[in-house]
Amino acid sequence: MKREISHFALAVAVLLSTAEISLAQSEQAQVGFRFLENPVSAEAMGKAGSGVATMMNSDAIYWNPAGIGWIQKSLDLNINYTAGIADINYLAPVVAVKLGTFGVLAFDGIIMDYGTFYGTRRSDNSQGYVETGTFSPQAFALGVGFSQKVSDHFSYGVHLKYAYQNLGSAYVSTAGTDVTDPNLQMGTINYSHGEPAFDVGAQYDFLFHGIRFGASLQNVSRQIMYEQQQFLMPFAVNFGLTVDPLSFLMTDRESSTNSFILSVESTHPRDFRESVHFGAEYTFAKILALRAGYMTGLDERGLTAGLGVSQNVAGSNVRLNYAYEPFGVFGAVHYISIGASY
């Protein structure tokens, strides 16, 4: 066990070294491709986005790639849908395949739906503008992840992804100085870009009353250039810890079917202040899960709640999860996840 703890400590040290290098690459609060920060999974969001140390199915790829290494069955999949604020919705499917005792391989994606926008440009008329039609911004990310469970205590993981966004076209002048200039000529520039990035993580299970520790780095990338501005993807450093306090009071038989997992996680993003997430999940008879959580340090977000149902059907485990997140003046966000393992 001492050897495994040293391996985990080494993994965390490597993560922190990578984080320090990435944070030194550019100034604070300059990030792009913000859709990569969108939380995925109703299971995680029901407990305030606690997923770094708690997730152990295919959805773990979105929080800590080391979590998929704990998948027990041959195949695990999830389909996640989020109805967000301002009619901005997104779909995130993932499938994980266990490669025997070697590790677990996952394929995932996130596809944004921003809706339809109306375009305009300046014009020399009474309104001061003319309509240029409608457009729909596009953004998606496709990824592949791998995790290896080195022992009963320790796993590590890496997640490679390609992110793309198309913000549409903008009108620019190619000749002339102003809309009143008779020599004015207009052209268009398309703002689209694709870029690779990666996540890395580690998890350690003490196998003692549900105590687990996880750490991850998300969206490590190189500099991206738009016009004259350079920025990185939304890099973040995350740490999580869990415990099952009821297990101290229950017999082994009782704790094998009922659990009460408390979690605390800290997120250190490049573009915002640190946020601490507190989550709770009570599972009864391995069937019904009730969740609640609270996030600190955020302007319009805080409380979350959710529930989940898990049932064995013909040798397969089928899961349905829902989470609700009030979002202040913007209304609420609804998360729905459907999963199965075979």
Buried (B, 14 or more C-beta within 10 A) or exposed (E): EEEBEEBBEEBBEBBBEBBEEBBEBBEEEEBBBEBBBBBBBBBBBBBBBBBBBBBBBBBBBBBBBBBBBBBEBEBBBBBBBBBBBEEBBBBBBBBBBBEEEEBBBBBBBBBBBBEEEEBEBBEEEEEEEBEBEEBEBBBBBBBBBBBBBBEEBBBBBBBBBBBBBBBBBBBEBEEEEEBEEEEBEEEEEEEEBEBEBBBBBBBBBEEEEBBBBBBBBBBBBEEBEEEEEBBBBBBBBBBBBBBBEBBEEBEEEEBEEBBBBBBBBBBBBBBBEEBBBBBBBBBEEBEEBBBBBBBBBBEEBBEBBBBBEBEEEEEEBBBBBBBBBBBEEEEEBBBBBBBBBE
